[in-house]
Amino acid sequence: MQRKGIWGSLTLIVLVSGLAWGLTNLHISQAQASQAVTTYNQWKKAYVAGKSQK
């Protein structure tokens, strides 16, 4: 019975740690978001809406 308690506690610690790590890494700065949009728009202009396509 004691093993179940230990494994349950370890599982809970791992889950909470993973959740905390994931939430802290979700933060994206405004500069990063702006750069991503700019890069996407450049790609889209060159490959999707470019005049070179026939």
C-alpha distance matrix in Angstrom:
0.0 3.8 5.4 5.5 6.8 9.1 10.3 11.0 12.8 14.7 15.7 16.9 18.9 20.5 21.5 23.0 24.7 26.2 27.3 29.0 30.6 31.9 33.4 35.2 36.7 38.0 40.7 44.1 47.1 50.3 52.2 49.7 49.9 53.7 53.9 51.8 54.1 57.2 56.1 55.2 58.6 60.4 58.7 59.4 63.1 63.5 61.8 61.6 64.6 66.7 70.4 70.1 68.5 70.8
3.8 0.0 3.8 5.4 5.2 6.4 8.8 9.9 10.7 12.5 14.3 15.5 16.7 18.6 20.1 21.3 22.7 24.5 25.9 27.1 28.7 30.3 31.8 33.2 34.9 36.5 39.0 42.4 45.3 48.6 50.4 48.0 48.4 52.2 52.4 50.5 52.9 55.9 54.8 54.2 57.6 59.3 57.7 58.6 62.2 62.6 61.0 61.1 64.1 66.0 69.7 69.5 68.0 70.5
5.4 3.8 0.0 3.8 5.3 5.1 6.1 8.4 9.8 10.5 12.1 14.1 15.3 16.5 18.2 19.9 21.0 22.4 24.2 25.6 26.8 28.3 30.2 31.6 32.9 34.6 37.3 40.5 43.6 46.9 48.5 45.9 46.4 50.2 50.2 48.2 50.7 53.6 52.3 51.7 55.1 56.7 55.0 56.0 59.6 59.8 58.2 58.3 61.4 63.3 67.0 66.6 65.0 67.5
5.5 5.4 3.8 0.0 3.8 5.5 5.2 5.9 8.4 9.8 10.3 12.0 14.1 15.3 16.2 18.1 19.7 20.9 22.2 24.0 25.5 26.6 28.3 30.1 31.5 32.8 35.6 38.9 42.0 45.2 47.0 44.4 44.6 48.4 48.6 46.4 48.7 51.8 50.6 49.8 53.2 55.0 53.2 54.0 57.7 58.1 56.4 56.3 59.3 61.3 65.0 64.8 63.1 65.5
6.8 5.2 5.3 3.8 0.0 3.8 5.5 5.1 6.1 8.6 9.8 10.5 12.2 14.2 15.3 16.3 18.1 19.9 20.9 22.3 24.1 25.6 26.8 28.5 30.2 31.6 34.2 37.6 40.6 43.7 45.7 43.3 43.6 47.4 47.7 45.8 48.1 51.2 50.2 49.5 52.9 54.7 53.2 54.0 57.6 58.1 56.6 56.5 59.4 61.5 65.2 65.1 63.6 66.2
9.1 6.4 5.1 5.5 3.8 0.0 3.8 5.4 5.1 6.2 8.5 9.9 10.6 12.3 14.2 15.4 16.4 18.3 19.9 21.0 22.4 24.2 25.8 27.1 28.6 30.4 32.9 36.2 39.1 42.5 44.1 41.7 42.3 46.0 46.1 44.3 46.9 49.8 48.6 48.2 51.6 53.3 51.7 52.8 56.3 56.7 55.3 55.4 58.4 60.2 64.0 63.7 62.4 65.0
10.3 8.8 6.1 5.2 5.5 3.8 0.0 3.8 5.4 5.1 6.0 8.5 9.8 10.5 12.1 14.1 15.2 16.4 18.2 19.8 20.9 22.3 24.2 25.8 26.9 28.5 31.4 34.5 37.6 40.9 42.5 39.9 40.3 44.1 44.1 42.0 44.5 47.5 46.2 45.6 49.1 50.7 49.0 50.0 53.6 53.9 52.3 52.4 55.4 57.3 61.1 60.7 59.3 61.8
11.0 9.9 8.4 5.9 5.1 5.4 3.8 0.0 3.8 5.5 5.1 6.1 8.6 10.0 10.5 12.2 14.1 15.3 16.4 18.2 19.9 21.0 22.4 24.3 25.8 27.0 29.8 33.1 36.2 39.3 41.2 38.8 38.9 42.7 43.0 41.0 43.3 46.3 45.3 44.6 47.9 49.8 48.2 49.0 52.6 53.2 51.6 51.5 54.4 56.5 60.2 60.1 58.6 61.1
12.8 10.7 9.8 8.4 6.1 5.1 5.4 3.8 0.0 3.8 5.4 5.1 6.2 8.7 9.9 10.5 12.1 14.2 15.3 16.4 18.2 19.8 21.1 22.5 24.3 25.9 28.3 31.8 34.6 37.9 39.7 37.5 37.9 41.6 42.0 40.2 42.6 45.6 44.7 44.2 47.5 49.3 48.0 49.0 52.4 53.1 51.8 51.8 54.5 56.5 60.3 60.3 59.0 61.7
14.7 12.5 10.5 9.8 8.6 6.2 5.1 5.5 3.8 0.0 3.8 5.4 5.1 6.2 8.6 9.9 10.5 12.2 14.2 15.3 16.3 18.2 20.0 21.2 22.5 24.4 27.0 30.2 33.2 36.5 38.1 35.6 36.2 40.0 40.0 38.2 40.8 43.7 42.5 42.2 45.6 47.2 45.8 46.9 50.4 50.8 49.5 49.7 52.6 54.4 58.1 57.9 56.7 59.4
15.7 14.3 12.1 10.3 9.8 8.5 6.0 5.1 5.4 3.8 0.0 3.8 5.5 5.2 6.2 8.6 9.9 10.6 12.2 14.2 15.3 16.4 18.3 20.1 21.2 22.6 25.5 28.6 31.8 35.0 36.7 34.1 34.4 38.1 38.3 36.2 38.7 41.6 40.5 39.9 43.3 45.0 43.4 44.4 47.9 48.4 46.9 47.0 49.9 51.8 55.6 55.4 54.0 56.7
16.9 15.5 14.1 12.0 10.5 9.9 8.5 6.1 5.1 5.4 3.8 0.0 3.8 5.5 5.1 6.0 8.4 9.8 10.5 12.1 14.1 15.2 16.4 18.3 20.0 21.2 23.8 27.2 30.2 33.3 35.3 33.0 33.2 36.9 37.4 35.5 37.8 40.8 40.1 39.5 42.7 44.6 43.3 44.2 47.6 48.4 47.1 47.0 49.7 51.7 55.5 55.6 54.3 57.0
18.9 16.7 15.3 14.1 12.2 10.6 9.8 8.6 6.2 5.1 5.5 3.8 0.0 3.8 5.5 5.2 6.0 8.5 9.9 10.5 12.0 14.0 15.4 16.5 18.3 20.1 22.4 25.8 28.6 32.0 33.7 31.5 32.0 35.7 36.0 34.4 36.9 39.8 39.0 38.7 42.0 43.7 42.6 43.7 47.1 47.7 46.6 46.8 49.5 51.3 55.1 55.1 54.1 57.0
20.5 18.6 16.5 15.3 14.2 12.3 10.5 10.0 8.7 6.2 5.2 5.5 3.8 0.0 3.8 5.6 5.1 6.0 8.5 9.9 10.4 12.0 14.2 15.4 16.5 18.3 21.0 24.1 27.2 30.5 32.0 29.5 30.1 33.8 33.8 32.0 34.7 37.5 36.4 36.1 39.5 41.1 39.7 40.9 44.3 44.8 43.6 43.8 46.6 48.4 52.2 52.1 50.9 53.8
21.5 20.1 18.2 16.2 15.3 14.2 12.1 10.5 9.9 8.6 6.2 5.1 5.5 3.8 0.0 3.8 5.5 5.1 6.1 8.6 9.9 10.5 12.2 14.3 15.4 16.6 19.5 22.6 25.9 29.0 30.8 28.3 28.4 32.2 32.5 30.5 32.8 35.9 35.0 34.4 37.7 39.6 38.2 39.1 42.6 43.3 42.0 42.0 44.7 46.7 50.5 50.5 49.3 52.0
23.0 21.3 19.9 18.1 16.3 15.4 14.1 12.2 10.5 9.9 8.6 6.0 5.2 5.6 3.8 0.0 3.8 5.5 5.1 6.1 8.5 9.8 10.6 12.3 14.3 15.5 17.9 21.4 24.3 27.4 29.4 27.3 27.5 31.2 31.9 30.2 32.5 35.5 34.9 34.5 37.7 39.6 38.6 39.5 42.9 43.8 42.8 42.7 45.2 47.2 51.0 51.3 50.3 53.2
24.7 22.7 21.0 19.7 18.1 16.4 15.2 14.1 12.1 10.5 9.9 8.4 6.0 5.1 5.5 3.8 0.0 3.8 5.4 5.1 6.1 8.5 10.0 10.7 12.3 14.4 16.7 20.0 22.8 26.2 27.8 25.6 26.3 29.9 30.2 28.7 31.3 34.1 33.3 33.3 36.5 38.2 37.2 38.5 41.7 42.4 41.6 41.8 44.4 46.1 49.9 50.0 49.2 52.2
26.2 24.5 22.4 20.9 19.9 18.3 16.4 15.3 14.2 12.2 10.6 9.8 8.5 6.0 5.1 5.5 3.8 0.0 3.8 5.5 5.1 6.0 8.5 10.0 10.6 12.3 15.2 18.2 21.3 24.6 26.1 23.6 24.1 27.8 27.9 26.1 28.7 31.5 30.6 30.3 33.6 35.3 34.1 35.3 38.6 39.2 38.3 38.5 41.1 42.9 46.7 46.7 45.8 48.7
27.3 25.9 24.2 22.2 20.9 19.9 18.2 16.4 15.3 14.2 12.2 10.5 9.9 8.5 6.1 5.1 5.4 3.8 0.0 3.8 5.5 5.1 6.1 8.6 10.0 10.7 13.5 16.8 19.9 23.0 25.0 22.7 22.7 26.4 27.1 25.3 27.5 30.5 30.0 29.5 32.6 34.6 33.7 34.5 37.8 38.8 37.9 37.8 40.2 42.2 46.0 46.4 45.3 48.3
29.0 27.1 25.6 24.0 22.3 21.0 19.8 18.2 16.4 15.3 14.2 12.1 10.5 9.9 8.6 6.1 5.1 5.5 3.8 0.0 3.8 5.5 5.3 6.3 8.7 10.2 12.1 15.6 18.3 21.6 23.5 21.6 22.0 25.7 26.3 25.1 27.4 30.2 29.9 29.9 32.9 34.8 34.2 35.2 38.3 39.3 38.8 38.8 41.1 43.0 46.8 47.2 46.5 49.6
30.6 28.7 26.8 25.5 24.1 22.4 20.9 19.9 18.2 16.3 15.3 14.1 12.0 10.4 9.9 8.5 6.1 5.1 5.5 3.8 0.0 3.8 5.5 5.3 6.3 8.8 10.9 14.0 16.9 20.3 21.8 19.5 20.3 24.0 24.1 22.9 25.5 28.2 27.5 27.7 30.9 32.4 31.7 33.1 36.2 36.9 36.4 36.7 39.1 40.7 44.5 44.7 44.1 47.3
31.9 30.3 28.3 26.6 25.6 24.2 22.3 21.0 19.8 18.2 16.4 15.2 14.0 12.0 10.5 9.8 8.5 6.0 5.1 5.5 3.8 0.0 3.8 5.5 5.2 6.3 9.4 12.3 15.6 18.7 20.4 17.8 18.1 21.9 22.2 20.5 22.9 25.8 25.1 24.9 28.1 29.9 29.0 30.1 33.3 34.2 33.5 33.6 36.0 37.8 41.6 41.9 41.1 44.2
33.4 31.8 30.2 28.3 26.8 25.8 24.2 22.4 21.1 20.0 18.3 16.4 15.4 14.2 12.2 10.6 10.0 8.5 6.1 5.3 5.5 3.8 0.0 3.8 5.4 5.3 7.5 11.0 14.0 16.9 19.1 17.2 17.1 20.8 21.7 20.3 22.4 25.4 25.3 25.1 27.9 30.0 29.6 30.4 33.5 34.7 34.3 34.1 36.2 38.2 42.0 42.6 41.9 45.1
35.2 33.2 31.6 30.1 28.5 27.1 25.8 24.3 22.5 21.2 20.1 18.3 16.5 15.4 14.3 12.3 10.7 10.0 8.6 6.3 5.3 5.5 3.8 0.0 3.8 5.6 6.2 9.7 12.2 15.6 17.4 15.7 16.4 19.9 20.6 19.7 22.1 24.7 24.7 25.0 27.9 29.6 29.5 30.7 33.5 34.6 34.5 34.7 36.7 38.4 42.1 42.7 42.3 45.6
36.7 34.9 32.9 31.5 30.2 28.6 26.9 25.8 24.3 22.5 21.2 20.0 18.3 16.5 15.4 14.3 12.3 10.6 10.0 8.7 6.3 5.2 5.4 3.8 0.0 3.8 5.4 7.9 10.9 14.3 15.6 13.2 14.1 17.7 17.9 16.8 19.5 22.0 21.5 21.9 25.0 26.5 26.1 27.6 30.5 31.3 31.1 31.5 33.7 35.2 39.0 39.4 39.0 42.3
38.0 36.5 34.6 32.8 31.6 30.4 28.5 27.0 25.9 24.4 22.6 21.2 20.1 18.3 16.6 15.5 14.4 12.3 10.7 10.2 8.8 6.3 5.3 5.6 3.8 0.0 3.8 6.2 9.7 12.5 14.5 12.1 12.0 15.8 16.5 15.0 17.2 20.1 20.0 19.9 22.8 24.8 24.5 25.4 28.4 29.6 29.3 29.3 31.3 33.2 36.9 37.6 37.1 40.3
40.7 39.0 37.3 35.6 34.2 32.9 31.4 29.8 28.3 27.0 25.5 23.8 22.4 21.0 19.5 17.9 16.7 15.2 13.5 12.1 10.9 9.4 7.5 6.2 5.4 3.8 0.0 3.8 6.5 9.6 11.7 10.1 10.4 13.8 14.9 14.3 16.3 18.9 19.4 19.8 22.2 24.2 24.4 25.5 28.1 29.5 29.7 29.8 31.4 33.1 36.8 37.7 37.5 40.9
44.1 42.4 40.5 38.9 37.6 36.2 34.5 33.1 31.8 30.2 28.6 27.2 25.8 24.1 22.6 21.4 20.0 18.2 16.8 15.6 14.0 12.3 11.0 9.7 7.9 6.2 3.8 0.0 3.8 6.6 8.3 6.4 6.7 10.1 11.1 10.7 12.8 15.2 15.7 16.4 18.7 20.6 21.0 22.2 24.6 26.1 26.5 26.7 28.1 29.7 33.4 34.3 34.3 37.7
47.1 45.3 43.6 42.0 40.6 39.1 37.6 36.2 34.6 33.2 31.8 30.2 28.6 27.2 25.9 24.3 22.8 21.3 19.9 18.3 16.9 15.6 14.0 12.2 10.9 9.7 6.5 3.8 0.0 3.8 5.4 5.3 6.4 8.7 10.0 10.8 12.6 14.4 15.5 16.8 18.6 20.3 21.4 22.7 24.6 26.1 27.1 27.4 28.4 29.8 33.3 34.4 34.8 38.3
50.3 48.6 46.9 45.2 43.7 42.5 40.9 39.3 37.9 36.5 35.0 33.3 32.0 30.5 29.0 27.4 26.2 24.6 23.0 21.6 20.3 18.7 16.9 15.6 14.3 12.5 9.6 6.6 3.8 0.0 3.8 5.5 5.1 6.1 8.6 9.9 10.6 12.2 14.2 15.4 16.5 18.4 20.0 21.0 22.5 24.4 25.7 25.8 26.4 27.8 31.2 32.6 33.1 36.6
52.2 50.4 48.5 47.0 45.7 44.1 42.5 41.2 39.7 38.1 36.7 35.3 33.7 32.0 30.8 29.4 27.8 26.1 25.0 23.5 21.8 20.4 19.1 17.4 15.6 14.5 11.7 8.3 5.4 3.8 0.0 3.8 5.5 5.1 6.1 8.6 10.0 10.5 12.2 14.2 15.4 16.5 18.3 19.8 21.1 22.6 24.2 24.8 25.3 26.2 29.6 30.8 31.6 35.3
49.7 48.0 45.9 44.4 43.3 41.7 39.9 38.8 37.5 35.6 34.1 33.0 31.5 29.5 28.3 27.3 25.6 23.6 22.7 21.6 19.5 17.8 17.2 15.7 13.2 12.1 10.1 6.4 5.3 5.5 3.8 0.0 3.8 5.4 5.1 6.2 8.7 9.9 10.5 12.3 14.3 15.4 16.5 18.2 20.0 21.2 22.3 23.0 24.1 25.1 28.6 29.5 30.0 33.7
49.9 48.4 46.4 44.6 43.6 42.3 40.3 38.9 37.9 36.2 34.4 33.2 32.0 30.1 28.4 27.5 26.3 24.1 22.7 22.0 20.3 18.1 17.1 16.4 14.1 12.0 10.4 6.7 6.4 5.1 5.5 3.8 0.0 3.8 5.5 5.1 6.3 8.7 10.0 10.6 12.4 14.4 15.4 16.4 18.4 20.1 21.0 21.1 22.1 23.6 27.1 28.4 28.6 32.1
53.7 52.2 50.2 48.4 47.4 46.0 44.1 42.7 41.6 40.0 38.1 36.9 35.7 33.8 32.2 31.2 29.9 27.8 26.4 25.7 24.0 21.9 20.8 19.9 17.7 15.8 13.8 10.1 8.7 6.1 5.1 5.4 3.8 0.0 3.8 5.4 5.2 6.2 8.6 9.9 10.6 12.4 14.3 15.3 16.5 18.5 20.0 20.2 20.6 21.8 25.1 26.6 27.2 30.8
53.9 52.4 50.2 48.6 47.7 46.1 44.1 43.0 42.0 40.0 38.3 37.4 36.0 33.8 32.5 31.9 30.2 27.9 27.1 26.3 24.1 22.2 21.7 20.6 17.9 16.5 14.9 11.1 10.0 8.6 6.1 5.1 5.5 3.8 0.0 3.8 5.5 5.1 6.1 8.5 9.9 10.6 12.3 14.1 15.3 16.6 18.2 19.0 19.7 20.4 23.8 24.8 25.6 29.3
51.8 50.5 48.2 46.4 45.8 44.3 42.0 41.0 40.2 38.2 36.2 35.5 34.4 32.0 30.5 30.2 28.7 26.1 25.3 25.1 22.9 20.5 20.3 19.7 16.8 15.0 14.3 10.7 10.8 9.9 8.6 6.2 5.1 5.4 3.8 0.0 3.8 5.5 5.2 6.1 8.6 10.0 10.6 12.1 14.2 15.5 16.3 16.8 18.1 19.2 22.9 23.7 24.0 27.6
54.1 52.9 50.7 48.7 48.1 46.9 44.5 43.3 42.6 40.8 38.7 37.8 36.9 34.7 32.8 32.5 31.3 28.7 27.5 27.4 25.5 22.9 22.4 22.1 19.5 17.2 16.3 12.8 12.6 10.6 10.0 8.7 6.3 5.2 5.5 3.8 0.0 3.8 5.5 5.1 6.1 8.6 9.9 10.4 12.2 14.2 15.3 15.1 15.8 17.4 20.9 22.3 22.5 26.0
57.2 55.9 53.6 51.8 51.2 49.8 47.5 46.3 45.6 43.7 41.6 40.8 39.8 37.5 35.9 35.5 34.1 31.5 30.5 30.2 28.2 25.8 25.4 24.7 22.0 20.1 18.9 15.2 14.4 12.2 10.5 9.9 8.7 6.2 5.1 5.5 3.8 0.0 3.8 5.5 5.2 6.2 8.7 9.8 10.6 12.4 14.3 14.8 15.0 15.8 19.1 20.5 21.3 24.9
56.1 54.8 52.3 50.6 50.2 48.6 46.2 45.3 44.7 42.5 40.5 40.1 39.0 36.4 35.0 34.9 33.3 30.6 30.0 29.9 27.5 25.1 25.3 24.7 21.5 20.0 19.4 15.7 15.5 14.2 12.2 10.5 10.0 8.6 6.1 5.2 5.5 3.8 0.0 3.8 5.5 5.2 6.2 8.6 10.0 10.7 12.2 13.4 14.4 14.8 18.3 19.0 19.7 23.4
55.2 54.2 51.7 49.8 49.5 48.2 45.6 44.6 44.2 42.2 39.9 39.5 38.7 36.1 34.4 34.5 33.3 30.3 29.5 29.9 27.7 24.9 25.1 25.0 21.9 19.9 19.8 16.4 16.8 15.4 14.2 12.3 10.6 9.9 8.5 6.1 5.1 5.5 3.8 0.0 3.8 5.4 5.1 6.0 8.5 9.9 10.4 10.7 12.1 13.4 17.1 18.0 18.0 21.5
58.6 57.6 55.1 53.2 52.9 51.6 49.1 47.9 47.5 45.6 43.3 42.7 42.0 39.5 37.7 37.7 36.5 33.6 32.6 32.9 30.9 28.1 27.9 27.9 25.0 22.8 22.2 18.7 18.6 16.5 15.4 14.3 12.4 10.6 9.9 8.6 6.1 5.2 5.5 3.8 0.0 3.8 5.4 5.0 6.1 8.6 9.9 9.8 10.0 11.3 14.8 16.3 16.7 20.2
60.4 59.3 56.7 55.0 54.7 53.3 50.7 49.8 49.3 47.2 45.0 44.6 43.7 41.1 39.6 39.6 38.2 35.3 34.6 34.8 32.4 29.9 30.0 29.6 26.5 24.8 24.2 20.6 20.3 18.4 16.5 15.4 14.4 12.4 10.6 10.0 8.6 6.2 5.2 5.4 3.8 0.0 3.8 5.4 5.2 6.2 8.6 9.8 10.0 9.9 13.3 14.3 15.3 19.0
58.7 57.7 55.0 53.2 53.2 51.7 49.0 48.2 48.0 45.8 43.4 43.3 42.6 39.7 38.2 38.6 37.2 34.1 33.7 34.2 31.7 29.0 29.6 29.5 26.1 24.5 24.4 21.0 21.4 20.0 18.3 16.5 15.4 14.3 12.3 10.6 9.9 8.7 6.2 5.1 5.4 3.8 0.0 3.8 5.5 5.2 5.9 7.6 9.2 9.4 13.0 13.3 13.6 17.3
59.4 58.6 56.0 54.0 54.0 52.8 50.0 49.0 49.0 46.9 44.4 44.2 43.7 40.9 39.1 39.5 38.5 35.3 34.5 35.2 33.1 30.1 30.4 30.7 27.6 25.4 25.5 22.2 22.7 21.0 19.8 18.2 16.4 15.3 14.1 12.1 10.4 9.8 8.6 6.0 5.0 5.4 3.8 0.0 3.8 5.5 5.4 4.9 6.3 7.8 11.6 12.6 12.2 15.7
63.1 62.2 59.6 57.7 57.6 56.3 53.6 52.6 52.4 50.4 47.9 47.6 47.1 44.3 42.6 42.9 41.7 38.6 37.8 38.3 36.2 33.3 33.5 33.5 30.5 28.4 28.1 24.6 24.6 22.5 21.1 20.0 18.4 16.5 15.3 14.2 12.2 10.6 10.0 8.5 6.1 5.2 5.5 3.8 0.0 3.8 5.8 5.8 4.9 5.2 8.8 10.4 11.0 14.5
63.5 62.6 59.8 58.1 58.1 56.7 53.9 53.2 53.1 50.8 48.4 48.4 47.7 44.8 43.3 43.8 42.4 39.2 38.8 39.3 36.9 34.2 34.7 34.6 31.3 29.6 29.5 26.1 26.1 24.4 22.6 21.2 20.1 18.5 16.6 15.5 14.2 12.4 10.7 9.9 8.6 6.2 5.2 5.5 3.8 0.0 3.8 6.2 6.5 4.8 8.1 8.3 9.3 13.1
61.8 61.0 58.2 56.4 56.6 55.3 52.3 51.6 51.8 49.5 46.9 47.1 46.6 43.6 42.0 42.8 41.6 38.3 37.9 38.8 36.4 33.5 34.3 34.5 31.1 29.3 29.7 26.5 27.1 25.7 24.2 22.3 21.0 20.0 18.2 16.3 15.3 14.3 12.2 10.4 9.9 8.6 5.9 5.4 5.8 3.8 0.0 3.8 6.1 5.7 9.0 8.5 8.0 11.5
61.6 61.1 58.3 56.3 56.5 55.4 52.4 51.5 51.8 49.7 47.0 47.0 46.8 43.8 42.0 42.7 41.8 38.5 37.8 38.8 36.7 33.6 34.1 34.7 31.5 29.3 29.8 26.7 27.4 25.8 24.8 23.0 21.1 20.2 19.0 16.8 15.1 14.8 13.4 10.7 9.8 9.8 7.6 4.9 5.8 6.2 3.8 0.0 3.8 5.7 9.0 9.7 8.2 11.2
64.6 64.1 61.4 59.3 59.4 58.4 55.4 54.4 54.5 52.6 49.9 49.7 49.5 46.6 44.7 45.2 44.4 41.1 40.2 41.1 39.1 36.0 36.2 36.7 33.7 31.3 31.4 28.1 28.4 26.4 25.3 24.1 22.1 20.6 19.7 18.1 15.8 15.0 14.4 12.1 10.0 10.0 9.2 6.3 4.9 6.5 6.1 3.8 0.0 3.8 6.6 8.7 7.9 10.8
66.7 66.0 63.3 61.3 61.5 60.2 57.3 56.5 56.5 54.4 51.8 51.7 51.3 48.4 46.7 47.2 46.1 42.9 42.2 43.0 40.7 37.8 38.2 38.4 35.2 33.2 33.1 29.7 29.8 27.8 26.2 25.1 23.6 21.8 20.4 19.2 17.4 15.8 14.8 13.4 11.3 9.9 9.4 7.8 5.2 4.8 5.7 5.7 3.8 0.0 3.8 5.5 6.2 9.6
70.4 69.7 67.0 65.0 65.2 64.0 61.1 60.2 60.3 58.1 55.6 55.5 55.1 52.2 50.5 51.0 49.9 46.7 46.0 46.8 44.5 41.6 42.0 42.1 39.0 36.9 36.8 33.4 33.3 31.2 29.6 28.6 27.1 25.1 23.8 22.9 20.9 19.1 18.3 17.1 14.8 13.3 13.0 11.6 8.8 8.1 9.0 9.0 6.6 3.8 0.0 3.8 5.5 7.9
70.1 69.5 66.6 64.8 65.1 63.7 60.7 60.1 60.3 57.9 55.4 55.6 55.1 52.1 50.5 51.3 50.0 46.7 46.4 47.2 44.7 41.9 42.6 42.7 39.4 37.6 37.7 34.3 34.4 32.6 30.8 29.5 28.4 26.6 24.8 23.7 22.3 20.5 19.0 18.0 16.3 14.3 13.3 12.6 10.4 8.3 8.5 9.7 8.7 5.5 3.8 0.0 3.8 6.5
68.5 68.0 65.0 63.1 63.6 62.4 59.3 58.6 59.0 56.7 54.0 54.3 54.1 50.9 49.3 50.3 49.2 45.8 45.3 46.5 44.1 41.1 41.9 42.3 39.0 37.1 37.5 34.3 34.8 33.1 31.6 30.0 28.6 27.2 25.6 24.0 22.5 21.3 19.7 18.0 16.7 15.3 13.6 12.2 11.0 9.3 8.0 8.2 7.9 6.2 5.5 3.8 0.0 3.8
70.8 70.5 67.5 65.5 66.2 65.0 61.8 61.1 61.7 59.4 56.7 57.0 57.0 53.8 52.0 53.2 52.2 48.7 48.3 49.6 47.3 44.2 45.1 45.6 42.3 40.3 40.9 37.7 38.3 36.6 35.3 33.7 32.1 30.8 29.3 27.6 26.0 24.9 23.4 21.5 20.2 19.0 17.3 15.7 14.5 13.1 11.5 11.2 10.8 9.6 7.9 6.5 3.8 0.0
